[in-house]
């Protein structure tokens, strides 16, 4: 349908908990189409609905050539030894900081037909699943940074040309 603009740090939709999708209607189908179109751009591993201004529990992903979406995802499992891994966010453009993430993650949700959908993976997929479900819970990756690293990141935000 359309590539949507990304909301940036400071927009209240990014720090609000997203509502579950109660009914799959034309609006939800259009949202999914927009999420897919928006995540297809180069350099994007995931886009959550709040990042395009919609406070509903949905996100799209684009990892290793696989593009998809999930509605009402719940992070049901993480495993392995958490490790600091370089991470950025479209809603905090230009910043890149080590964020502690688990090497494996699994989410469960539904597709547009209401059927159960399970997404799981390691590496970038695990990182994307954790990152995008955080968005749906009103959290940006900056909140997961160690205090000293967070101070550096917040200074970078204040000094950015987009803030």
N, C-alpha and C positions, 0 to 999 in steps of 0.2 A: 504494500500500500504506500508507505512513505518512510524515508529516513527522517527520524525525529532528532531535534537538537537535544543535547545532553545538559541536564541541570548540574550546576557546580556548587561546591562547598559554600555553605551559607544559606542555601535554599531549604526552607523548613521541610519539604517533602522528603529530603534525604535523611532526616533524623526522626521521622515519624514511622511507627510500626505500620506496615501495610496490612490492609484488610484482606481476609480470605475471599476468594471468588466463590460466590454463592450460586450463581447461575451462569451457564455458558450460553451467551447470546451473541448477537452480531457485534456488539461493542467489544466483547472479549476476543472474538475472532479477529477483529480489526486491530486490537492491541497486540495480539500474537504476530500478525502480519507485520506491524510496525517494528516490533522487537526484532524479528528475523531480519527485516531490511536494514535496521540500524546496526545490528551486530555483524553484518556481512562486510562492512568497511574494513580495510586493512588495519591490522594491529589491534583488533578487538577480540577478546576472549569471551566476554560476556556483557550483557546489558540487562539490568533489572528495571522493572516497570517504574519505580520511583525516579530512576535516572532520566526518564523521559516525561516526568511529571505526573505519573499515575500511581496512586497509592494502593495498588492491588498486588497480591502475592503471585508474581509471574516473572520469569526471566528467560532470556535466550542465551545460547552459548555458541561459540565458534572455536573449536579446539581440534587441532590436527586434521583440518579439512572437514570435520563433522559439525554440521549446523543443526540446532534444534531448539526446543523450548520445553518448559514445564510450568504447570499451574499448581498453586498451593503446595510448593515443595516444603518438605520438612527434612532437616539434616538429621538422619537417623543413626549414622555411624561414622566415626572417624577412627583411624588406627595408625599405629606406627609411632615412632619417636618424633614429636614435634620439632620442626627445624625452622630456622630463620631463612627466608627465601625472598629475593627481590620481588617487589610488588608495586604496581601503580594502579591508578583508577582514572577512568574517564572523567569523573566528577571532581577530581583534584589534578587537573592537567599539569604535566611537566614534572611532577614529583615521582620519585622512585625510592622506596625504603624497604629494608629488610623487615618482614612481618613473619611472626611465628605461625606456621600452619602445619597441619598433619599431612603426611605423605599419601594417605588414602582417605577418601570420603565417599559417602553414599547418601543420596536424597531420594525421597519417595514423594510422588505427587500424582497428578492426573494429566491426561492429554485433553484435546478439545472435544473428544467424544465421551469424556468422563471415565475413561479406562485408566487403571493404575499404570504409572510410569515410574521406572526406577532408573536413575542415572548414577553411575559410579565410576571411579577412576583413580589413577595415581598421577603424580606430577602435576602438570598444568591443569588437567581436568579436576583433580582434587582441590587444587588451589581455587579454581573458578567456582566450584560448587560451594566452598566455604565463603568466598568473597561475595557471591551473589545472594546467598541466603542471609548473610550479614546485612546487605542492603535492605532486604525485606523486613529485617528486624530493626531498621533505623540506625544501623551502625556503618560508619565508614572505616576503612582499614586503618586510618590514623589513630583510632581509639585502641587498636591492638598493639601499637608501638610501645617499646620500652620508654619510660618517662623522658630520658635524655634525648632519645631519637624523636620523640613526639615534639619536644620543644623546638628542635631543629626544623622539623616538618612544618610546625605552625608558623615559625619565622618565615620559611619559604612561601607559605600561603600568603602571609601578610605582604610580602615583598613581590608577589607575582603580579603580572599585568592584567590578570583576569579577575582578581579579587576586589 
